[in-house]
Every structure is written in C-alpha cells, then in structure tokens.
Amino acid sequence: MSKHWEFIAQCLRTELADYGGLLHLFEAQQRSLFNRDADAVLRFANEIETQARTVGESRCRREQAVSTFAEENGCATTSSLRAMLPLIEADARPLLEALINEVNLLLHRVRRTSRHNHSMLSRAVEMHRETLQQLRPQAFTKTYSPAGRLAVAMAQPPATLRAAG
C-alpha cells in the first residue's frame, strides 16, 4: 500500500490549523463588534481575508494530494478521501478519519461564526444608516427597484463653499 497517506495527513493537519486560525480571527472580530471597536473590526476583516486565502491554498493542496492518491490506487480522481479509507493501512485509518472529522467540524464552526459576524455587521450598518436618516432626512432618497424592493440612496451632497486664493 502507498505511504502517500502520510502526506495527506500532513495536508489535513495544515488545513486544520489554518481553519483554526480563521475561526480565531472571526471570534476576535466578534469581540471587537461587541466592544464597538470599529478600527479593530476593520483590521480583523483584512486579516480574515488573508487567512481565508491561506485556507483556500491549504484546501487545494489537500485536494490535489487526495486526487494523486486516488490516481495511484486506480480510483477516480474525484473520489473522496473517506471513500478511499479502505485503501489505507489499517493503523492509519483512525488518524485520517479523525482529521477528516475535525476539519469538517471546524469548517462548520467557521461558517456559523462567519454568518453570525456578517449579520451583526449588516445590522450595524443598517442602524447607522437609520440614524443618519433621522438626523438628515433630506440627504436620502427612497426608490423602488423593478422587483418592488425599497432602496435608499444618498442624495446629492450639499454644495460647499470653497475659499479661493
């Protein structure tokens, strides 16, 4: 049997660590949202974007390793690692299965936390817009889209005086 599973296990460990880093950043951003620290929220958004690219690279590397393993063992290159576990040494199966489960679990936690942060950010923007509308109603215009949805847009900015000279 091929020892290629060791490389796959390393790829899964890396992917797991990268997802953990992404989850940590989402949780830190969430704390910043609760603390109303806008600068930190923005900083974490940039860090999250960078970490998400890193996760994507790790995932591609792991998918390529699994595809290579499948090809080496006469399986379709689109076969899942879980489906190919019987091709792996019996002693290594529990390790790979545990890593697969942990990656999936962490992925679900990242998605859930991401959705939660997104909804909190969306609500904060909505509340900010509503506050501005209360303070300066003349600065906003309401229109309806062809689908019948209400859209609020900023009106033309007020003219300002410029000092010449």
C-alpha positions as CSV (number, residue, x, y, z in Angstrom):
1,M,0.0,0.0,0.0
2,S,1.1,3.5,-0.7
3,K,2.6,5.7,2.0
4,H,1.0,8.7,0.3
5,W,-1.5,8.9,3.1
6,E,1.3,10.4,5.3
7,F,1.4,13.5,3.0
8,I,-2.4,13.6,3.0
9,A,-2.4,13.5,6.9
10,Q,0.1,16.4,6.9
11,C,-2.1,18.4,4.5
12,L,-5.1,17.7,6.7
13,R,-3.2,18.9,9.8
14,T,-2.2,22.1,8.0
15,E,-5.7,22.7,6.8
16,L,-7.0,22.1,10.3
17,A,-4.5,24.7,11.7
18,D,-5.5,27.2,9.1
19,Y,-9.2,26.8,9.8
20,G,-8.4,27.2,13.5
21,G,-6.6,30.4,12.7
22,L,-9.6,31.6,10.7
23,L,-12.0,30.7,13.5
24,H,-9.8,32.6,16.0
25,L,-9.9,35.7,13.8
26,F,-13.7,35.6,13.4
27,E,-14.1,35.2,17.2
28,A,-11.7,38.2,17.7
29,Q,-13.7,40.2,15.2
30,Q,-16.9,39.3,17.1
31,R,-15.4,40.5,20.4
32,S,-14.4,43.8,18.6
33,L,-18.0,44.1,17.3
34,F,-19.4,43.7,20.9
35,N,-16.8,46.2,22.1
36,R,-17.8,48.6,19.3
37,D,-14.1,48.9,18.3
38,A,-14.6,49.8,14.6
39,D,-10.8,50.0,13.9
40,A,-10.3,46.5,15.2
41,V,-13.2,45.2,13.2
42,L,-11.7,46.6,10.0
43,R,-8.3,45.2,10.9
44,F,-9.7,41.8,11.5
45,A,-11.6,41.9,8.3
46,N,-8.3,42.3,6.4
47,E,-6.7,39.6,8.4
48,I,-9.7,37.3,7.8
49,E,-9.4,37.9,4.1
50,T,-5.7,37.0,4.1
51,Q,-6.3,33.9,6.3
52,A,-9.2,32.8,4.0
53,R,-6.8,32.8,1.1
54,T,-4.4,30.7,3.1
55,V,-7.2,28.2,4.0
56,G,-8.1,28.0,0.3
57,E,-4.5,27.2,-0.6
58,S,-4.3,24.5,2.0
59,R,-7.6,23.0,0.9
60,C,-6.3,22.9,-2.8
61,R,-3.1,21.3,-1.7
62,R,-5.0,18.6,0.3
63,E,-7.4,18.0,-2.6
64,Q,-4.5,17.6,-5.0
65,A,-2.9,15.1,-2.6
66,V,-6.1,13.1,-2.4
67,S,-6.5,13.2,-6.2
68,T,-3.0,11.9,-6.6
69,F,-3.6,9.2,-4.1
70,A,-6.8,8.2,-5.9
71,E,-5.0,8.0,-9.2
72,E,-2.1,6.0,-7.7
73,N,-4.7,3.5,-6.5
74,G,-6.8,3.2,-9.6
75,C,-9.7,5.3,-8.3
76,A,-11.4,8.2,-9.9
77,T,-9.6,11.4,-9.2
78,T,-12.8,12.9,-7.8
79,S,-13.1,10.1,-5.1
80,S,-13.4,11.4,-1.6
81,L,-10.8,10.5,1.0
82,R,-13.4,8.9,3.2
83,A,-14.4,6.6,0.4
84,M,-10.7,5.6,-0.1
85,L,-10.0,4.8,3.6
86,P,-10.1,1.1,2.9
87,L,-7.1,1.6,0.6
88,I,-5.1,3.0,3.5
89,E,-3.2,0.9,6.1
90,A,-5.5,-0.2,8.9
91,D,-3.3,1.5,11.5
92,A,-3.5,4.9,9.7
93,R,-7.3,4.9,9.1
94,P,-8.3,6.2,12.6
95,L,-5.9,9.1,12.3
96,L,-7.2,10.1,8.9
97,E,-10.8,9.7,9.9
98,A,-10.2,11.8,13.0
99,L,-8.5,14.5,10.9
100,I,-11.3,14.5,8.3
101,N,-13.9,14.8,11.1
102,E,-12.0,17.6,12.8
103,V,-11.7,19.6,9.5
104,N,-15.4,19.2,8.8
105,L,-16.3,20.2,12.4
106,L,-14.1,23.3,12.3
107,L,-15.4,24.2,8.8
108,H,-18.9,24.2,10.1
109,R,-17.9,26.3,13.1
110,V,-16.1,28.8,10.8
111,R,-19.2,29.1,8.6
112,R,-21.5,29.6,11.5
113,T,-19.3,32.2,13.1
114,S,-18.9,33.9,9.7
115,R,-22.6,34.1,9.2
116,H,-23.1,35.5,12.7
117,N,-20.5,38.2,12.2
118,H,-21.9,39.1,8.8
119,S,-25.4,39.5,10.3
120,M,-24.1,41.7,13.1
121,L,-22.1,43.8,10.7
122,S,-25.1,44.1,8.4
123,R,-27.3,45.2,11.3
124,A,-24.7,47.7,12.5
125,V,-24.6,49.3,9.0
126,E,-28.4,49.3,8.9
127,M,-28.7,51.0,12.3
128,H,-26.0,53.6,11.2
129,R,-28.0,54.4,8.0
130,E,-31.2,54.7,10.0
131,T,-29.6,57.1,12.5
132,L,-28.2,59.2,9.6
133,Q,-31.7,59.3,8.1
134,Q,-33.1,60.5,11.3
135,L,-30.5,63.2,11.6
136,R,-30.5,64.3,7.9
137,P,-33.6,63.0,6.2
138,Q,-33.1,65.4,3.2
139,A,-29.8,63.6,2.4
140,F,-31.6,60.4,1.4
141,T,-34.0,59.4,-1.3
142,K,-36.2,56.3,-1.4
143,T,-36.8,54.5,-4.6
144,Y,-38.3,51.1,-5.6
145,S,-36.4,48.6,-7.7
146,P,-38.2,46.8,-10.6
147,A,-38.6,43.9,-8.2
148,G,-40.6,46.1,-5.8
149,R,-37.9,46.4,-3.1
150,L,-37.3,49.6,-1.4
151,A,-33.8,51.2,-1.9
152,V,-32.4,54.1,0.0
153,A,-29.7,56.1,-1.7
154,M,-27.7,59.2,-0.7
155,A,-29.0,62.3,-2.3
156,Q,-26.6,64.7,-4.0
157,P,-24.1,66.0,-1.4
158,P,-24.9,69.6,-0.3
159,A,-22.9,72.3,-2.1
160,T,-20.0,73.6,-0.1
161,L,-18.1,76.9,-0.2
162,R,-14.5,76.9,-1.2
163,A,-12.1,79.6,-0.2
164,A,-10.3,81.0,-3.3
165,G,-6.9,82.3,-3.2
